[in-house]
Amino acid sequence: MPGLWHHKTRPIKFCLVVDDFGIKYVGKEHADHLLHALTTKYECTTDWEGKLYCGISLAWNYDECHVTLTMPKYVPNAHHKFNHTRPK
């Protein structure tokens, strides 16, 4: 799959979409290794809680093994962009 990468010797995978990375790792030291490699060439910010990816808000529930995806401002922004008024 284009944009999905994995490390040959470390338990880490990441997905690259334009300028967003989503990283799956086992052991923070492996994520830190990738982050160190990236910050030698690029400016990076981190969100260790994984609350936002590609404009999608993520609410993780590890106890129940699920994640809720939302785009809270998507509909109001689309209404504004397309000059759509709400029907009565």
Jmol script that loads the backbone (N, CA, C; Angstrom):
load data "model"
ATOM      1  N   MET A   1       0.852  -1.170   0.000  1.00  0.00           N
ATOM      2  CA  MET A   1       0.000   0.000   0.000  1.00  0.00           C
ATOM      3  C   MET A   1       0.901   1.237   0.000  1.00  0.00           C
ATOM      4  N   PRO A   2       0.728   2.155  -0.942  1.00  0.00           N
ATOM      5  CA  PRO A   2       1.526   3.374  -0.965  1.00  0.00           C
ATOM      6  C   PRO A   2       1.310   4.192   0.302  1.00  0.00           C
ATOM      7  N   GLY A   3       2.395   4.696   0.855  1.00  0.00           N
ATOM      8  CA  GLY A   3       2.302   5.538   2.038  1.00  0.00           C
ATOM      9  C   GLY A   3       2.339   4.788   3.354  1.00  0.00           C
ATOM     10  N   LEU A   4       2.310   3.446   3.325  1.00  0.00           N
ATOM     11  CA  LEU A   4       2.432   2.651   4.544  1.00  0.00           C
ATOM     12  C   LEU A   4       3.818   2.030   4.562  1.00  0.00           C
ATOM     13  N   TRP A   5       4.575   2.341   5.605  1.00  0.00           N
ATOM     14  CA  TRP A   5       5.965   1.911   5.690  1.00  0.00           C
ATOM     15  C   TRP A   5       6.181   1.112   6.967  1.00  0.00           C
ATOM     16  N   HIS A   6       7.130   0.198   6.923  1.00  0.00           N
ATOM     17  CA  HIS A   6       7.510  -0.531   8.133  1.00  0.00           C
ATOM     18  C   HIS A   6       9.028  -0.632   8.198  1.00  0.00           C
ATOM     19  N   HIS A   7       9.538  -0.685   9.407  1.00  0.00           N
ATOM     20  CA  HIS A   7      10.972  -0.796   9.646  1.00  0.00           C
ATOM     21  C   HIS A   7      11.360  -2.274   9.577  1.00  0.00           C
ATOM     22  N   LYS A   8      12.512  -2.564   9.023  1.00  0.00           N
ATOM     23  CA  LYS A   8      12.927  -3.956   8.851  1.00  0.00           C
ATOM     24  C   LYS A   8      13.254  -4.648  10.175  1.00  0.00           C
ATOM     25  N   THR A   9      13.811  -3.904  11.140  1.00  0.00           N
ATOM     26  CA  THR A   9      14.264  -4.559  12.367  1.00  0.00           C
ATOM     27  C   THR A   9      13.557  -4.069  13.628  1.00  0.00           C
ATOM     28  N   ARG A  10      12.743  -3.028  13.543  1.00  0.00           N
ATOM     29  CA  ARG A  10      12.050  -2.497  14.710  1.00  0.00           C
ATOM     30  C   ARG A  10      10.542  -2.729  14.570  1.00  0.00           C
ATOM     31  N   PRO A  11       9.832  -2.906  15.699  1.00  0.00           N
ATOM     32  CA  PRO A  11       8.380  -3.114  15.640  1.00  0.00           C
ATOM     33  C   PRO A  11       7.645  -1.787  15.470  1.00  0.00           C
ATOM     34  N   ILE A  12       7.766  -1.233  14.270  1.00  0.00           N
ATOM     35  CA  ILE A  12       7.180   0.086  14.014  1.00  0.00           C
ATOM     36  C   ILE A  12       6.680   0.150  12.581  1.00  0.00           C
ATOM     37  N   LYS A  13       5.513   0.761  12.409  1.00  0.00           N
ATOM     38  CA  LYS A  13       4.937   1.031  11.086  1.00  0.00           C
ATOM     39  C   LYS A  13       4.440   2.458  11.113  1.00  0.00           C
ATOM     40  N   PHE A  14       4.458   3.111   9.956  1.00  0.00           N
ATOM     41  CA  PHE A  14       3.883   4.448   9.914  1.00  0.00           C
ATOM     42  C   PHE A  14       3.239   4.707   8.575  1.00  0.00           C
ATOM     43  N   CYS A  15       2.260   5.567   8.615  1.00  0.00           N
ATOM     44  CA  CYS A  15       1.516   5.952   7.428  1.00  0.00           C
ATOM     45  C   CYS A  15       1.786   7.431   7.175  1.00  0.00           C
ATOM     46  N   LEU A  16       2.160   7.764   5.966  1.00  0.00           N
ATOM     47  CA  LEU A  16       2.442   9.141   5.590  1.00  0.00           C
ATOM     48  C   LEU A  16       1.388   9.633   4.616  1.00  0.00           C
ATOM     49  N   VAL A  17       0.717  10.723   4.988  1.00  0.00           N
ATOM     50  CA  VAL A  17      -0.249  11.383   4.113  1.00  0.00           C
ATOM     51  C   VAL A  17       0.132  12.857   4.089  1.00  0.00           C
ATOM     52  N   VAL A  18       0.669  13.307   2.976  1.00  0.00           N
ATOM     53  CA  VAL A  18       1.162  14.673   2.781  1.00  0.00           C
ATOM     54  C   VAL A  18       2.147  15.039   3.893  1.00  0.00           C
ATOM     55  N   ASP A  19       1.689  15.674   4.967  1.00  0.00           N
ATOM     56  CA  ASP A  19       2.615  16.045   6.036  1.00  0.00           C
ATOM     57  C   ASP A  19       2.172  15.492   7.388  1.00  0.00           C
ATOM     58  N   ASP A  20       1.333  14.481   7.392  1.00  0.00           N
ATOM     59  CA  ASP A  20       0.880  13.833   8.629  1.00  0.00           C
ATOM     60  C   ASP A  20       1.412  12.401   8.699  1.00  0.00           C
ATOM     61  N   PHE A  21       1.932  12.047   9.861  1.00  0.00           N
ATOM     62  CA  PHE A  21       2.373  10.684  10.120  1.00  0.00           C
ATOM     63  C   PHE A  21       1.443  10.065  11.143  1.00  0.00           C
ATOM     64  N   GLY A  22       1.036   8.859  10.916  1.00  0.00           N
ATOM     65  CA  GLY A  22       0.384   8.051  11.933  1.00  0.00           C
ATOM     66  C   GLY A  22       1.319   6.899  12.218  1.00  0.00           C
ATOM     67  N   ILE A  23       1.716   6.721  13.475  1.00  0.00           N
ATOM     68  CA  ILE A  23       2.735   5.734  13.816  1.00  0.00           C
ATOM     69  C   ILE A  23       2.165   4.676  14.749  1.00  0.00           C
ATOM     70  N   LYS A  24       2.387   3.419  14.399  1.00  0.00           N
ATOM     71  CA  LYS A  24       2.056   2.295  15.275  1.00  0.00           C
ATOM     72  C   LYS A  24       3.384   1.710  15.736  1.00  0.00           C
ATOM     73  N   TYR A  25       3.554   1.603  17.048  1.00  0.00           N
ATOM     74  CA  TYR A  25       4.827   1.118  17.560  1.00  0.00           C
ATOM     75  C   TYR A  25       4.616   0.279  18.810  1.00  0.00           C
ATOM     76  N   VAL A  26       5.600  -0.547  19.104  1.00  0.00           N
ATOM     77  CA  VAL A  26       5.638  -1.307  20.345  1.00  0.00           C
ATOM     78  C   VAL A  26       6.912  -0.864  21.046  1.00  0.00           C
ATOM     79  N   GLY A  27       6.771  -0.110  22.117  1.00  0.00           N
ATOM     80  CA  GLY A  27       7.929   0.436  22.825  1.00  0.00           C
ATOM     81  C   GLY A  27       8.235   1.843  22.354  1.00  0.00           C
ATOM     82  N   LYS A  28       8.103   2.798  23.261  1.00  0.00           N
ATOM     83  CA  LYS A  28       8.282   4.207  22.897  1.00  0.00           C
ATOM     84  C   LYS A  28       9.674   4.483  22.327  1.00  0.00           C
ATOM     85  N   GLU A  29      10.669   3.696  22.727  1.00  0.00           N
ATOM     86  CA  GLU A  29      12.026   3.919  22.216  1.00  0.00           C
ATOM     87  C   GLU A  29      12.083   3.782  20.696  1.00  0.00           C
ATOM     88  N   HIS A  30      11.231   2.968  20.122  1.00  0.00           N
ATOM     89  CA  HIS A  30      11.215   2.794  18.665  1.00  0.00           C
ATOM     90  C   HIS A  30      10.571   4.005  17.981  1.00  0.00           C
ATOM     91  N   ALA A  31       9.516   4.534  18.575  1.00  0.00           N
ATOM     92  CA  ALA A  31       8.915   5.762  18.043  1.00  0.00           C
ATOM     93  C   ALA A  31       9.895   6.921  18.181  1.00  0.00           C
ATOM     94  N   ASP A  32      10.606   6.981  19.306  1.00  0.00           N
ATOM     95  CA  ASP A  32      11.614   8.026  19.501  1.00  0.00           C
ATOM     96  C   ASP A  32      12.725   7.921  18.459  1.00  0.00           C
ATOM     97  N   HIS A  33      13.093   6.696  18.087  1.00  0.00           N
ATOM     98  CA  HIS A  33      14.113   6.483  17.056  1.00  0.00           C
ATOM     99  C   HIS A  33      13.667   7.099  15.720  1.00  0.00           C
ATOM    100  N   LEU A  34      12.418   6.833  15.327  1.00  0.00           N
ATOM    101  CA  LEU A  34      11.883   7.405  14.091  1.00  0.00           C
ATOM    102  C   LEU A  34      11.797   8.923  14.194  1.00  0.00           C
ATOM    103  N   LEU A  35      11.297   9.425  15.306  1.00  0.00           N
ATOM    104  CA  LEU A  35      11.179  10.866  15.496  1.00  0.00           C
ATOM    105  C   LEU A  35      12.550  11.543  15.429  1.00  0.00           C
ATOM    106  N   HIS A  36      13.549  10.930  16.034  1.00  0.00           N
ATOM    107  CA  HIS A  36      14.906  11.498  15.971  1.00  0.00           C
ATOM    108  C   HIS A  36      15.400  11.555  14.522  1.00  0.00           C
ATOM    109  N   ALA A  37      15.170  10.488  13.765  1.00  0.00           N
ATOM    110  CA  ALA A  37      15.585  10.466  12.358  1.00  0.00           C
ATOM    111  C   ALA A  37      14.887  11.573  11.564  1.00  0.00           C
ATOM    112  N   LEU A  38      13.602  11.785  11.830  1.00  0.00           N
ATOM    113  CA  LEU A  38      12.856  12.820  11.106  1.00  0.00           C
ATOM    114  C   LEU A  38      13.303  14.227  11.480  1.00  0.00           C
ATOM    115  N   THR A  39      13.555  14.452  12.777  1.00  0.00           N
ATOM    116  CA  THR A  39      13.889  15.812  13.226  1.00  0.00           C
ATOM    117  C   THR A  39      15.294  16.234  12.836  1.00  0.00           C
ATOM    118  N   THR A  40      16.107  15.321  12.325  1.00  0.00           N
ATOM    119  CA  THR A  40      17.415  15.737  11.822  1.00  0.00           C
ATOM    120  C   THR A  40      17.282  16.501  10.504  1.00  0.00           C
ATOM    121  N   LYS A  41      16.169  16.300   9.810  1.00  0.00           N
ATOM    122  CA  LYS A  41      15.963  16.970   8.519  1.00  0.00           C
ATOM    123  C   LYS A  41      14.724  17.862   8.470  1.00  0.00           C
ATOM    124  N   TYR A  42      13.740  17.629   9.356  1.00  0.00           N
ATOM    125  CA  TYR A  42      12.457  18.331   9.282  1.00  0.00           C
ATOM    126  C   TYR A  42      12.038  18.842  10.655  1.00  0.00           C
ATOM    127  N   GLU A  43      11.216  19.901  10.641  1.00  0.00           N
ATOM    128  CA  GLU A  43      10.560  20.351  11.867  1.00  0.00           C
ATOM    129  C   GLU A  43       9.368  19.447  12.115  1.00  0.00           C
ATOM    130  N   CYS A  44       9.229  18.973  13.338  1.00  0.00           N
ATOM    131  CA  CYS A  44       8.134  18.058  13.663  1.00  0.00           C
ATOM    132  C   CYS A  44       7.444  18.473  14.956  1.00  0.00           C
ATOM    133  N   THR A  45       6.164  18.208  15.011  1.00  0.00           N
ATOM    134  CA  THR A  45       5.420  18.321  16.268  1.00  0.00           C
ATOM    135  C   THR A  45       4.846  16.944  16.565  1.00  0.00           C
ATOM    136  N   THR A  46       4.582  16.680  17.834  1.00  0.00           N
ATOM    137  CA  THR A  46       4.074  15.366  18.202  1.00  0.00           C
ATOM    138  C   THR A  46       2.773  15.477  18.978  1.00  0.00           C
ATOM    139  N   ASP A  47       1.955  14.468  18.818  1.00  0.00           N
ATOM    140  CA  ASP A  47       0.704  14.322  19.555  1.00  0.00           C
ATOM    141  C   ASP A  47       0.701  12.891  20.072  1.00  0.00           C
ATOM    142  N   TRP A  48       1.299  12.676  21.242  1.00  0.00           N
ATOM    143  CA  TRP A  48       1.470  11.326  21.774  1.00  0.00           C
ATOM    144  C   TRP A  48       0.141  10.676  22.126  1.00  0.00           C
ATOM    145  N   GLU A  49      -0.914  11.445  22.268  1.00  0.00           N
ATOM    146  CA  GLU A  49      -2.230  10.865  22.554  1.00  0.00           C
ATOM    147  C   GLU A  49      -2.963  10.467  21.280  1.00  0.00           C
ATOM    148  N   GLY A  50      -2.481  10.900  20.125  1.00  0.00           N
ATOM    149  CA  GLY A  50      -3.099  10.521  18.856  1.00  0.00           C
ATOM    150  C   GLY A  50      -4.513  11.029  18.696  1.00  0.00           C
ATOM    151  N   LYS A  51      -4.741  12.297  19.026  1.00  0.00           N
ATOM    152  CA  LYS A  51      -6.101  12.844  18.986  1.00  0.00           C
ATOM    153  C   LYS A  51      -6.509  13.409  17.626  1.00  0.00           C
ATOM    154  N   LEU A  52      -5.546  13.639  16.728  1.00  0.00           N
ATOM    155  CA  LEU A  52      -5.876  14.245  15.439  1.00  0.00           C
ATOM    156  C   LEU A  52      -4.979  13.668  14.356  1.00  0.00           C
ATOM    157  N   TYR A  53      -5.570  13.243  13.238  1.00  0.00           N
ATOM    158  CA  TYR A  53      -4.808  12.742  12.098  1.00  0.00           C
ATOM    159  C   TYR A  53      -5.544  13.121  10.821  1.00  0.00           C
ATOM    160  N   CYS A  54      -4.882  13.847   9.955  1.00  0.00           N
ATOM    161  CA  CYS A  54      -5.443  14.270   8.657  1.00  0.00           C
ATOM    162  C   CYS A  54      -6.781  14.987   8.823  1.00  0.00           C
ATOM    163  N   GLY A  55      -6.914  15.794   9.876  1.00  0.00           N
ATOM    164  CA  GLY A  55      -8.151  16.537  10.097  1.00  0.00           C
ATOM    165  C   GLY A  55      -9.266  15.726  10.736  1.00  0.00           C
ATOM    166  N   ILE A  56      -8.988  14.474  11.093  1.00  0.00           N
ATOM    167  CA  ILE A  56      -9.986  13.615  11.731  1.00  0.00           C
ATOM    168  C   ILE A  56      -9.662  13.524  13.217  1.00  0.00           C
ATOM    169  N   SER A  57     -10.652  13.816  14.058  1.00  0.00           N
ATOM    170  CA  SER A  57     -10.479  13.691  15.504  1.00  0.00           C
ATOM    171  C   SER A  57     -10.646  12.240  15.909  1.00  0.00           C
ATOM    172  N   LEU A  58      -9.725  11.746  16.739  1.00  0.00           N
ATOM    173  CA  LEU A  58      -9.728  10.356  17.165  1.00  0.00           C
ATOM    174  C   LEU A  58      -9.929  10.293  18.678  1.00  0.00           C
ATOM    175  N   ALA A  59     -10.924   9.546  19.123  1.00  0.00           N
ATOM    176  CA  ALA A  59     -11.165   9.331  20.550  1.00  0.00           C
ATOM    177  C   ALA A  59     -10.922   7.848  20.830  1.00  0.00           C
ATOM    178  N   TRP A  60      -9.754   7.539  21.399  1.00  0.00           N
ATOM    179  CA  TRP A  60      -9.351   6.159  21.637  1.00  0.00           C
ATOM    180  C   TRP A  60      -9.968   5.623  22.920  1.00  0.00           C
ATOM    181  N   ASN A  61     -10.496   4.402  22.862  1.00  0.00           N
ATOM    182  CA  ASN A  61     -10.983   3.698  24.040  1.00  0.00           C
ATOM    183  C   ASN A  61     -10.259   2.356  24.080  1.00  0.00           C
ATOM    184  N   TYR A  62      -9.121   2.339  24.770  1.00  0.00           N
ATOM    185  CA  TYR A  62      -8.302   1.126  24.807  1.00  0.00           C
ATOM    186  C   TYR A  62      -8.961   0.017  25.615  1.00  0.00           C
ATOM    187  N   ASP A  63      -9.735   0.378  26.651  1.00  0.00           N
ATOM    188  CA  ASP A  63     -10.393  -0.641  27.477  1.00  0.00           C
ATOM    189  C   ASP A  63     -11.396  -1.454  26.665  1.00  0.00           C
ATOM    190  N   GLU A  64     -12.139  -0.785  25.777  1.00  0.00           N
ATOM    191  CA  GLU A  64     -13.148  -1.474  24.963  1.00  0.00           C
ATOM    192  C   GLU A  64     -12.657  -1.767  23.548  1.00  0.00           C
ATOM    193  N   CYS A  65     -11.387  -1.461  23.287  1.00  0.00           N
ATOM    194  CA  CYS A  65     -10.732  -1.781  22.005  1.00  0.00           C
ATOM    195  C   CYS A  65     -11.427  -1.152  20.799  1.00  0.00           C
ATOM    196  N   HIS A  66     -11.698   0.162  20.872  1.00  0.00           N
ATOM    197  CA  HIS A  66     -12.245   0.838  19.697  1.00  0.00           C
ATOM    198  C   HIS A  66     -11.826   2.306  19.686  1.00  0.00           C
ATOM    199  N   VAL A  67     -12.008   2.904  18.541  1.00  0.00           N
ATOM    200  CA  VAL A  67     -11.723   4.324  18.368  1.00  0.00           C
ATOM    201  C   VAL A  67     -12.924   4.964  17.679  1.00  0.00           C
ATOM    202  N   THR A  68     -13.283   6.178  18.112  1.00  0.00           N
ATOM    203  CA  THR A  68     -14.376   6.915  17.496  1.00  0.00           C
ATOM    204  C   THR A  68     -13.773   8.033  16.650  1.00  0.00           C
ATOM    205  N   LEU A  69     -14.151   8.080  15.376  1.00  0.00           N
ATOM    206  CA  LEU A  69     -13.649   9.085  14.438  1.00  0.00           C
ATOM    207  C   LEU A  69     -14.712  10.143  14.212  1.00  0.00           C
ATOM    208  N   THR A  70     -14.330  11.418  14.313  1.00  0.00           N
ATOM    209  CA  THR A  70     -15.267  12.504  14.052  1.00  0.00           C
ATOM    210  C   THR A  70     -14.569  13.625  13.301  1.00  0.00           C
ATOM    211  N   MET A  71     -15.381  14.423  12.637  1.00  0.00           N
ATOM    212  CA  MET A  71     -14.913  15.635  11.963  1.00  0.00           C
ATOM    213  C   MET A  71     -15.871  16.750  12.369  1.00  0.00           C
ATOM    214  N   PRO A  72     -15.716  17.276  13.606  1.00  0.00           N
ATOM    215  CA  PRO A  72     -16.713  18.176  14.180  1.00  0.00           C
ATOM    216  C   PRO A  72     -17.012  19.444  13.383  1.00  0.00           C
ATOM    217  N   LYS A  73     -16.050  19.990  12.682  1.00  0.00           N
ATOM    218  CA  LYS A  73     -16.292  21.250  11.961  1.00  0.00           C
ATOM    219  C   LYS A  73     -16.524  21.049  10.469  1.00  0.00           C
ATOM    220  N   TYR A  74     -16.587  19.801  10.022  1.00  0.00           N
ATOM    221  CA  TYR A  74     -16.677  19.524   8.592  1.00  0.00           C
ATOM    222  C   TYR A  74     -17.956  20.081   7.967  1.00  0.00           C
ATOM    223  N   VAL A  75     -19.117  19.778   8.531  1.00  0.00           N
ATOM    224  CA  VAL A  75     -20.390  20.207   7.944  1.00  0.00           C
ATOM    225  C   VAL A  75     -20.534  21.735   7.983  1.00  0.00           C
ATOM    226  N   PRO A  76     -20.297  22.401   9.123  1.00  0.00           N
ATOM    227  CA  PRO A  76     -20.392  23.870   9.104  1.00  0.00           C
ATOM    228  C   PRO A  76     -19.417  24.511   8.111  1.00  0.00           C
ATOM    229  N   ASN A  77     -18.206  23.975   8.011  1.00  0.00           N
ATOM    230  CA  ASN A  77     -17.239  24.519   7.050  1.00  0.00           C
ATOM    231  C   ASN A  77     -17.693  24.292   5.607  1.00  0.00           C
ATOM    232  N   ALA A  78     -18.292  23.137   5.326  1.00  0.00           N
ATOM    233  CA  ALA A  78     -18.795  22.859   3.975  1.00  0.00           C
ATOM    234  C   ALA A  78     -19.966  23.776   3.646  1.00  0.00           C
ATOM    235  N   HIS A  79     -20.855  24.021   4.617  1.00  0.00           N
ATOM    236  CA  HIS A  79     -21.966  24.957   4.392  1.00  0.00           C
ATOM    237  C   HIS A  79     -21.429  26.328   4.006  1.00  0.00           C
ATOM    238  N   HIS A  80     -20.420  26.770   4.727  1.00  0.00           N
ATOM    239  CA  HIS A  80     -19.833  28.088   4.443  1.00  0.00           C
ATOM    240  C   HIS A  80     -19.135  28.091   3.077  1.00  0.00           C
ATOM    241  N   LYS A  81     -18.346  27.062   2.817  1.00  0.00           N
ATOM    242  CA  LYS A  81     -17.586  26.983   1.563  1.00  0.00           C
ATOM    243  C   LYS A  81     -18.496  27.008   0.337  1.00  0.00           C
ATOM    244  N   PHE A  82     -19.618  26.290   0.403  1.00  0.00           N
ATOM    245  CA  PHE A  82     -20.514  26.186  -0.745  1.00  0.00           C
ATOM    246  C   PHE A  82     -21.701  27.140  -0.659  1.00  0.00           C
ATOM    247  N   ASN A  83     -21.641  28.055   0.319  1.00  0.00           N
ATOM    248  CA  ASN A  83     -22.682  29.076   0.480  1.00  0.00           C
ATOM    249  C   ASN A  83     -24.070  28.447   0.570  1.00  0.00           C
ATOM    250  N   HIS A  84     -24.156  27.391   1.397  1.00  0.00           N
ATOM    251  CA  HIS A  84     -25.392  26.646   1.550  1.00  0.00           C
ATOM    252  C   HIS A  84     -26.150  27.154   2.792  1.00  0.00           C
ATOM    253  N   THR A  85     -27.401  27.479   2.610  1.00  0.00           N
ATOM    254  CA  THR A  85     -28.204  27.868   3.755  1.00  0.00           C
ATOM    255  C   THR A  85     -29.078  26.690   4.178  1.00  0.00           C
ATOM    256  N   ARG A  86     -29.334  26.596   5.471  1.00  0.00           N
ATOM    257  CA  ARG A  86     -30.146  25.499   5.974  1.00  0.00           C
ATOM    258  C   ARG A  86     -31.591  25.642   5.499  1.00  0.00           C
ATOM    259  N   PRO A  87     -32.197  24.538   5.071  1.00  0.00           N
ATOM    260  CA  PRO A  87     -33.602  24.602   4.668  1.00  0.00           C
ATOM    261  C   PRO A  87     -34.486  24.824   5.907  1.00  0.00           C
ATOM    262  N   LYS A  88     -35.657  25.423   5.672  1.00  0.00           N
ATOM    263  CA  LYS A  88     -36.575  25.706   6.790  1.00  0.00           C
ATOM    264  C   LYS A  88     -37.438  24.545   7.132  1.00  0.00           C
TER     265      LYS A  88
END
end "model"
wireframe off; spacefill off
backbone 0.3
color backbone group
